[in-house]
Amino acid sequence: MRRRGVTLIQLLVGTVLGTVVLGGVLVGFMALWNMQKMGLQMPAVQQDARQLALTIASSLRRATLCTSSDSSCVVDAAAESASSSGITAYRRNTNGSLSKLVYSVSSGNVQVVDAGSTSILAAGGSLTLTFYQAATYHSNSLTTYTPDNTTIKQLIAVGITTSVSRNGLSGSYTTTVRLRNSPKKAAATD
């Protein structure tokens, strides 16, 4: 007489196959969950990089020229110093005095120093700047250069690339801003 039912071997094989199938389904769900999580977080990281670049661009666009009546500044320049990872720009306060805004990267954070007060604009961010000069005031042809104490007056535009990293995601944004008040016009017709 033959017994009917499932043998121990058949039960073991069925359990192993079921576990493999369930593991595959679980891996598939985890991959979908991670993709959805990245899809939800990536726009926020990208927006943070964009907002950082546009904040710096807005400030540089409005940078004020230092005049001979101001002290401790480079006369006829909108910025005091510039490097590939930072810039010191001038700003006219409501009381008419000139102050400095220093954008830089410190300890992996993009920060601004305004009137001695430091604010972090982006934790886990980076900033790369490119500087442009032109042969004439209204020229559309810009050339890159490295400004120093004597050539900072010729600064006409700044290329800004920002990057923000958070939770394993990284977003970046690049823009170029033309300084409204620099370089100083040589004549009224410029």
Backbone as a ProteinNet text record, in pm:
[ID]
protein_1_A
[PRIMARY]
MRRRGVTLIQLLVGTVLGTVVLGGVLVGFMALWNMQKMGLQMPAVQQDARQLALTIASSLRRATLCTSSDSSCVVDAAAESASSSGITAYRRNTNGSLSKLVYSVSSGNVQVVDAGSTSILAAGGSLTLTFYQAATYHSNSLTTYTPDNTTIKQLIAVGITTSVSRNGLSGSYTTTVRLRNSPKKAAATD
[TERTIARY]
83.3	0	88.9	56.6	134	69.8	153.1	100	87.3	-12.7	-32.7	6.2	48.1	86.4	220.5	273.1	396.8	508.9	616.2	731.5	809.9	898.2	980.7	1068.4	1120.5	1204	1121.1	1002.7	916.3	880.1	854.5	822.3	941.5	1059.9	1181.2	1207.2	1193	1212.2	1108.1	985.5	880.3	907.1	956	987.4	1102	1205.6	1319.7	1274.5	1196.5	1148.3	1058.6	973	887.1	967.6	1072.3	1158.5	1231.2	1279.9	1349.1	1253.3	1133.2	1034.3	998	972.3	940.5	1057.6	1180.5	1298.7	1308.3	1280	1282	1176.4	1057.9	950.3	988.4	1045.6	1087.7	1196	1293.1	1397.9	1335.9	1239.7	1171.7	1099	1028	958.9	1056.7	1168.1	1269.4	1328.5	1354.2	1407.5	1306.8	1180.4	1077.2	1066.1	1073.8	1065.4	1183.1	1304.1	1421.8	1413	1360.9	1345.7	1243.7	1135.7	1034.4	1090.3	1164.9	1225.6	1322.1	1405	1497.6	1420.7	1314.6	1234.3	1168.3	1137.3	1077	1181	1300	1402.1	1487.4	1510.1	1600	1554.8	1426.3	1386.4	1417.4	1405.3	1435.1	1583.7	1669	1813.9	1851.3	1794.1	1821.5	1772.6	1658.2	1604.6	1693.1	1748.3	1838.9	1963.8	2018.9	2136.5	2101	1983.6	1938.3	1919.1	1853.3	1827.3	1957	2053.7	2183.5	2251.7	2254.1	2316.8	2244.5	2112	2036.4	2047.4	2062.3	2083.2	2215	2320.5	2451.7	2448.4	2384	2375.6	2302.9	2195.3	2119.8	2205	2279	2365.4	2476.7	2537.1	2645.4	2592.4	2473.4	2414.3	2397.9	2364.1	2341.5	2466.5	2580.7	2703	2727.6	2769.9	2788.1	2934.6	2959.8	3097.5	3146.2	3270.2	3335.5	3375.8	3348.7	3384.9	3500.5	3554.6	3668.7	3630.3	3501.6	3458.9	3446	3451.7	3446.9	3588.3	3597.3	3729.3	3742.9	3865.4	3897.9	3832.1	3845.6	3790.1	3871.6	3847.5	3912.8	3825.1	3873.7	3795.6	3760.7	3637.4	3582.1	3566.2	3559.3	3538.3	3412.2	3345	3226	3261.1	3383.6	3429.6	3570.2	3601	3733.1	3831.6	3785.4	3871.2	3785	3850.3	3776.5	3869.8	3815.3	3887.6	3786.8	3834.4	3743.3	3640.2	3661.8	3565.7	3508.6	3527.9	3471.4	3489.2	3409	3416	3372.3	3436.2	3398.1	3342.9	3214.1	3147.5	3103.5	3087.6	3044.5	2893.8	2836.8	2694.1	2674.7	2590	2558.9	2442.7	2462.9	2358.9	2259.8	2148	2045.5	2094.8	2193.2	2247.7	2357.4	2383.9	2482.1	2622	2645.7	2779.5	2798.6	2923.9	2958.2	2993.8	2936.8	2972.5	3014.4	3069.5	3119.6	3038.3	3010.1	2948.9	3054.7	3087.4	3190.1	3123.1	3121.6	3069.4	3188.3	3181.6	3293.6	3245.5	3339	3313.3	3403.8	3344.7	3420.6	3366.9	3454	3416.8	3300.3	3299.7	3194.4	3062.5	3060.8	2938.7	2959.4	2861.7	2865.5	2807.9	2883.1	2841.7	2859.3	2791.5	2807	2837.5	2933	2963.7	2916.1	2821.3	2762.5	2774.3	2851.2	2871.7	2920.3	3009.6	3067	2983.6	2863.6	2775.1	2779.5	2812	2823.2	2692.9	2644.5	2524.5	2558.9	2518.1	2538.9	2423.9	2459.5	2358.4	2324.7	2425.3	2402.3	2500.9	2448.7	2533	2556	2677.8	2708.7	2705	2748.3	2745.1	2883.2	2890	3014.6	2983.3	3084.9	3070.9	3192.8	3169.9	3278.2	3244.5	3337.8	3316.3	3412.3	3361.8	3441	3420.2	3527.8	3520	3542.2	3467.5	3470.6	3499.6	3570.8	3594.3	3560.8	3547.3	3513.8	3601.7	3620.1	3703.5	3637.4	3504.2	3431.5	3311.5	3251.4	3142.1	3023.4	2983.1	2864.2	2897.2	3016.6	3057.5	2980	2941.3	2877.8	2979.8	3102.6	3209.1	3285.3	3268.6	3332.9	3447.8	3555.6	3668	3692	3729.1	3756.1	3891.5	3903.8	4031.3	4033.2	4151	4167.2	4193.5	4097.2	4114.4	4216.7	4288.5	4377.9	4348.7	4432.9	4407.7	4393.7	4465	4459.4	4353.7	4321.4	4225.7	4083.6	4062	3927.3	3829.3	3879.7	3793.9	3732	3793.1	3745.1	3638.6	3605.3	3507.1	3371.7	3320.4	3193.3	3085.6	3127.8	3031.5	3096.7	3011.6	3058.9	2976.6	3045.3	2980.4	2973.9	2857.4	2836.4	2788.3	2861.3	2818.8	2808.9	2690.7	2669.8	2630.2	2663.1	2627.3	2585	2481	2431.7	2417.7	2469.2	2458.5	2384	2290	2211.6	2155.2	2167.8	2113.4	2158.3	2283.7	2336.8	2297.5	2225.2	2184.9	2260.4	2291.2	2363.2	2295.8	2274.8	2217	2307.6	2311.3	2395.6	2320.4	2368.9	2306.5	2415.1	2409	2506.6	2433.5	2482.6	2428.1	2540.8	2519.8	2614	2538.4	2597.6	2533.6	2624.7	2565.1	2639.2	2620.7	2730.4	2724.7	2665.3	2566.8	2496.4	2585.7	2673	2750.9	2899.4	2939.5	3081.6	3101.7	3208.8	3306.5	3250.9	3322.6	3279.1	3279.7	3174	3167.7	3271.6	3342.9	3445.6	3382.8	3268.7	3201.8	3050.8	2975.9	2829.8	2772.3	2842.6	2793.1	2821.5	2898.2	2930.6	2808
-116.9	0	124.8	213.8	336.1	449.8	526.5	639.1	762	835.7	960.6	1076.1	1189.2	1306.5	1360.5	1447.1	1515.4	1457.4	1425	1374.8	1492.1	1461.1	1564.5	1634.7	1563.1	1621.5	1717.5	1678.2	1764.6	1891.5	1878.5	1994.4	2089.4	2034.5	2115.3	2187.9	2119.6	2181.6	2291.1	2266.9	2368	2490.7	2468.3	2579.9	2663.3	2597.8	2670.4	2749.9	2689.4	2760.8	2878	2859.4	2968.4	3083	3048.9	3151.7	3230.4	3162	3230.4	3324.8	3279.4	3363.9	3484.3	3462.1	3573.7	3671.4	3619.5	3706.8	3793.5	3734.5	3811.6	3920.4	3888	3987.5	4099.1	4062.5	4161.9	4253.9	4198.3	4280.1	4375	4327.3	4413.3	4528.9	4500.3	4606.9	4706.7	4657.9	4747.7	4838.9	4784.5	4865.7	4972.9	4936.2	5034.6	5141.9	5101.5	5196.5	5294	5243.1	5330.8	5426.4	5378.4	5466.7	5575.7	5540.2	5640.3	5741.3	5692.9	5781.9	5879.1	5827.1	5913.5	6012.4	5964.7	6051.7	6165.3	6141	6245.6	6341	6290.9	6373.8	6449.9	6394.4	6457.6	6597.5	6620	6756.9	6857.4	6817.2	6908.6	6941.4	6842	6865.8	6954.8	6926.7	7008.1	7151.4	7167.4	7300.8	7376.1	7305.8	7370.7	7423	7344.2	7388.6	7509.3	7505.4	7617.3	7743.2	7729.7	7845.4	7905.2	7821.6	7869.7	7953.2	7902.3	7975.9	8107.1	8105.4	8227.1	8330.7	8286.2	8379.6	8453.5	8379.1	8441.2	8530.5	8484.4	8563.1	8694.8	8691.8	8813.8	8915	8867	8955.1	9015.4	8933	8983.5	9079.6	9051.9	9140.9	9282.2	9292.2	9422.2	9478.8	9415.9	9464.4	9610.3	9689.5	9833.6	9867	9965.1	10010.5	10087.7	10064.6	10142.3	10276.3	10384.8	10517.7	10573.5	10683.7	10744.3	10795.8	10815.5	10861.9	10747	10621.1	10505.2	10472.5	10403	10365	10213.3	10166.8	10023.7	9941.9	9988.7	9914.9	9945.2	9867.4	9888.4	9985.1	10106.4	10211.3	10168.5	10195.8	10164	10013.6	9935.4	9791	9751.6	9647.6	9595.9	9481.5	9433.8	9325.4	9356.3	9307.6	9331.9	9221.9	9098.3	8985.1	8872.7	8782.1	8672.2	8553.1	8435.1	8310.7	8211.2	8095	7997.3	7943.6	7966.2	7915.3	8023.6	8150.7	8256.7	8394.3	8487.8	8625.4	8719.6	8834.7	8941.1	9055.3	9081.8	9185.9	9299.3	9418.5	9535.6	9552.5	9604.8	9633.2	9767.7	9851.1	9981.2	9962.3	9998.9	9987.9	10103.5	10093.5	10198	10330.9	10327.8	10453.6	10512.1	10447.3	10498.2	10442.7	10371.4	10315.4	10189.7	10157	10040.4	9924.3	9807.6	9688.6	9578.1	9471.8	9360.8	9235.4	9164.1	9031.7	8932.3	8836	8737.8	8602.1	8552.3	8419	8324.7	8212.3	8118.4	7980.1	7884.9	7748.6	7722.6	7675.2	7643.4	7514.1	7418.7	7289	7223.2	7231.5	7169	7242.7	7366	7446.5	7573.8	7610	7738.7	7841.1	7948.2	8047	8188.1	8281.6	8423.7	8492.9	8584.6	8668.5	8808.5	8859.3	8990.7	9070.4	9177.6	9264.2	9184.4	9089.8	9011.4	8893.2	8879	8768.9	8660.6	8538.3	8427.5	8348.9	8324	8242.3	8129.7	8009	7895.6	7893.4	7901.2	7898.1	7755.5	7666	7526.7	7437.2	7352.2	7251.8	7139.5	7093	6989.3	7042.6	7167.3	7229	7264.2	7294.7	7342.5	7459.5	7539.8	7660.9	7673.1	7688.6	7709.8	7834	7927.4	8054.1	8067.2	8124.9	8157.9	8305.8	8377.4	8522.8	8563.6	8666.5	8711.3	8860.6	8897.4	9037.8	9057.8	9183.1	9215.2	9329.8	9339.3	9445.4	9582.1	9587.7	9713.7	9689.5	9796.2	9786.2	9707.2	9732.1	9667.6	9543.8	9492.7	9376.5	9252.4	9173.4	9044.9	8932	8964.1	8865.2	8870.5	8768.5	8763.7	8662.9	8696.1	8604.2	8576.3	8453.4	8418.3	8473.8	8505.7	8551.2	8528.2	8539.3	8526.1	8664.3	8723	8859	8865.7	8977	9006.1	9148.5	9203.2	9336.6	9445	9432.5	9536.8	9509.1	9382.6	9351	9325.9	9330.6	9307.8	9413.6	9530.3	9637.9	9601	9507.7	9468.3	9358.7	9312.6	9205.2	9250.6	9174.4	9211.9	9105.1	8979.6	8870.8	8759.6	8680.6	8569	8444.6	8335.7	8206.1	8138	8090.8	8031.4	7887.4	7793.8	7654.1	7611.9	7568.5	7522.8	7375.8	7308.8	7168.5	7146.5	7068.1	7035.7	6884.2	6825.4	6681.1	6656.3	6561.7	6528.4	6387.3	6306.7	6170.2	6087.7	6103	6026.8	6079.9	6189.9	6250.6	6380.8	6413.1	6536.5	6608.2	6738.2	6820.3	6938.8	6985.4	7100.8	7195.8	7318.5	7421.6	7519.7	7563.6	7658	7775.5	7895	8015.9	8116.9	8213.3	8323.8	8453.1	8540.7	8667.2	8781.5	8879.1	8998.9	9102.9	9159.7	9260.3	9388.5	9441.8	9560.7	9684.5	9695.5	9817.6	9802.4	9700.4	9680.5	9631.8	9672.6	9770.6	9912.4	10004.3	10144	10194.3	10267.1	10324.8	10435.2	10436.5	10538.5	10671.4	10664.7	10787	10764.6	10872.6	10864.2	10785.4	10778.7	10707.8	10558.6	10515.6	10372.3	10292
0	0	0	-85	-103.5	-27.1	41.3	117.7	29.7	57.2	-16.1	72.6	9.3	86	38.1	116.2	80	164.5	96	170	226.2	315.7	378.3	274.3	179.8	73.7	-10.7	-49.3	-129.2	-53	73.4	156	164.7	181.1	188.7	56.6	-55.5	-187.4	-209.2	-173.2	-187.2	-101.8	19.1	108.4	51.9	0.9	-57.5	-179.5	-266.8	-386	-347.3	-250.5	-203.8	-144.6	-69.6	-10.6	-118.8	-221.5	-331.7	-404.1	-431.2	-499.6	-413.4	-284.3	-194.8	-183.4	-180.3	-175.7	-300.2	-416.4	-541.1	-542.7	-494.7	-487.7	-390.9	-276.5	-178.1	-235	-305.9	-368.3	-470.6	-546.4	-643.5	-576.9	-467.9	-394.9	-334.6	-282.3	-224.7	-332.7	-450.5	-560.3	-601.1	-610	-643.3	-535.4	-409.5	-298.4	-301.7	-327.1	-335.2	-453.4	-566.3	-682.3	-653.1	-586.9	-553.4	-453.7	-355.4	-256.3	-324.4	-416.7	-489	-576.6	-639.2	-723.7	-647.4	-521.1	-438.9	-381.7	-347	-283.9	-384.5	-503.4	-599.8	-640.4	-667.8	-702	-590.8	-465.9	-354.7	-349.6	-370.5	-370.6	-489	-605.4	-723.9	-702.5	-642.2	-614.5	-515.7	-417.2	-322.1	-392.3	-485	-561.2	-647.9	-709.7	-793	-709.4	-595.4	-509.8	-457.7	-425.3	-378.8	-486.8	-609.5	-719.9	-746.9	-745	-774.5	-662.7	-538.3	-426.6	-443.2	-475.1	-495.8	-619	-726.2	-849.3	-826.2	-752	-724.2	-648.7	-552.6	-474	-560.3	-645.6	-731.1	-837.2	-888.3	-988.8	-933.2	-805.6	-742.8	-675	-692.1	-626.8	-664.7	-567.8	-583.1	-605.5	-689	-709	-587.3	-551.6	-446.9	-508	-439.1	-488.7	-407.1	-453.3	-383.7	-245.1	-220.7	-88.3	12.6	-35.7	53.5	100.8	212.1	262.7	267.8	265.7	274.9	164.4	40.8	-71.8	-196.9	-302.1	-430.9	-510.1	-529.6	-595.9	-738.4	-780.1	-912	-935.8	-830.3	-842.8	-766.2	-814.5	-746.8	-652.2	-662.6	-575.5	-527.4	-409.7	-352.6	-389.8	-384.9	-418.5	-473	-546.5	-607.2	-626	-602.1	-629.2	-685.6	-724.7	-784.7	-685.4	-555.8	-457.4	-366.5	-402.7	-320	-380.2	-332.6	-381.2	-268.7	-264.7	-172.2	-255.4	-243.3	-322	-229.9	-289.2	-212.9	-222.4	-113.9	-109.7	-40.3	-97.6	-38.6	58.4	183.1	286	273.6	342.1	335	390.5	478.8	532.4	442.9	329.4	234.5	251.5	359.6	380.5	296	271.6	190.7	283.2	258.1	335.9	239.8	295.5	214.7	241.4	133.3	140.9	94.4	178.5	145.5	127.5	3.6	-25.4	-34.1	38.7	39.4	80.8	73.5	118.7	238.2	346.7	467.2	527.8	546.8	606.6	533.1	400.6	321.8	321.2	371.2	372.8	291.7	211	141.5	238	260.1	359.4	306.5	373.1	344.9	477	470.5	585.9	550.2	627.2	604.3	733.8	729.7	846.7	968.2	943	1051.8	1096.1	1044.5	1081.2	973	1012.7	918.2	913.5	791.4	771	675	708.7	618.6	518.6	390.6	284.8	243.6	246.7	209.2	282.3	368.8	433.4	332.7	322.9	224.9	83.9	65.8	-66	-116.5	-244.8	-304	-396	-419.5	-500.2	-589.8	-719.2	-814.8	-896.4	-901.1	-971.2	-1088.9	-1197.3	-1315.3	-1341.6	-1373.9	-1387.7	-1532.7	-1575.2	-1713.9	-1720.8	-1826.6	-1858.1	-2005.5	-2047.7	-2186	-2232.2	-2363.4	-2419.3	-2402.1	-2416.4	-2399.7	-2308.7	-2261.7	-2165.3	-2219.7	-2343.6	-2400.7	-2482.8	-2470.2	-2547.9	-2505.5	-2604.4	-2576.8	-2574.1	-2611.2	-2613.6	-2481.6	-2401	-2270.7	-2273.1	-2203.9	-2191.1	-2042.7	-2013.1	-1873.7	-1832.4	-1706	-1652	-1502.3	-1445.4	-1300.7	-1244.1	-1174.7	-1124.2	-1010.6	-1007.4	-895.4	-849	-763.8	-707.2	-812.8	-923.2	-1026	-1132.6	-1157.7	-1265	-1215.2	-1085	-1030.7	-1081.4	-1118.3	-1170.5	-1305	-1377	-1509.8	-1504.8	-1386.2	-1371	-1425.5	-1522.5	-1584.4	-1563.2	-1543.7	-1523.1	-1441.8	-1377.1	-1295.3	-1329.7	-1360.6	-1378	-1242.2	-1204.9	-1072.6	-1090.4	-1031.4	-1028.2	-882.8	-843.8	-706.6	-708.5	-601.5	-586	-441.4	-423.2	-289.4	-280.5	-172.7	-149.7	-19.3	-27	91.3	75.3	178.6	179.6	59.4	20.9	-91.4	-227.9	-234.3	-361	-380	-504.1	-533.4	-649.7	-632.6	-738.5	-764.5	-887.9	-919.8	-1011.9	-1015.3	-1098.2	-1141	-1265	-1319.1	-1382.2	-1354.3	-1415.2	-1431.9	-1517.6	-1535.2	-1510.3	-1430.1	-1396	-1439.5	-1503.7	-1542.5	-1432.8	-1386.4	-1281.6	-1337.7	-1271	-1317.5	-1314.9	-1217.2	-1198	-1227.9	-1296	-1320.4	-1462.5	-1529	-1483.4	-1494	-1432.1	-1434.6	-1578.4	-1614.9	-1748.9	-1760.2	-1872.1	-1893.3	-1933.5	-2003.1	-2048.2	-2041.9	-2048.2	-2041.1	-2158	-2270.3	-2388.1	-2382.3	-2286.3	-2275.6	-2241.3
[MASK]
++++++++++++++++++++++++++++++++++++++++++++++++++++++++++++++++++++++++++++++++++++++++++++++++++++++++++++++++++++++++++++++++++++++++++++++++++++++++++++++++++++++++++++++++++++++++++++++

